[in-house]
Amino acid sequence: MKKDEMGDIFLRHLIMAIPWGIIFLVVLFIASICIKQQVKEGIQYTVRTAVYETANLAFNPRVIDGVKQNVKEGIEFIAKTAQNELKKLISDPQIKQDVKEALEYGGQKLQ
């Protein structure tokens, strides 16, 4: 009996592995098509759900009332803070003197 050389053994096993490789590639291709479709459907579902939930949240009366209340309180806070700051500025004697001088200078320029 003749001993097989390494090259012959390699070729024989390579030829036996080719059909299995082709089957593996076909199965991998089919699986990737199925997974691709499922990923596409998952993304579509996520987008639809996000749009639906956003629309529901935007038109929810409780949310709108809360936002209105927060805006109202924010405006009131800003107005009170500005009022207090203006009072501090007006009560400062240096500011009073500067405003008086600026008005006098402006009046002289107009004449």
Steps between C-alpha positions, in 0.01 A plus 500: 500500500635837397531775760316822420705812484407813694390688190262220397347482849456878505331503159267213586385669820470837326275346236289337774473832688386708202137373501477563875634850448240568232222370725633717785500809276144433379373457857687814609352697208144386580547579869636847422198574278263395779687700763516803269121491460447468875736791571319711240162418656639573847622844393165577335315394815725716716448806282122453489484453876719804567286721275178372656625548857634848422169605346307364800732677741482830312121505500452366853308766700685422823835560333380819331364634830829420673701677231271803516538512877879474479517777238276722711711444811819562303371832366386606848840410647684696229272801550552498878875461464520780244285723722727441799811567293353823361408615851857438613637691202263793543569529872877518442603871534785466251265362234255785567776755451622331181150491352445864591827603335422293189158661465648849546771429242240364256284807553795729429582314176144540374506880549 
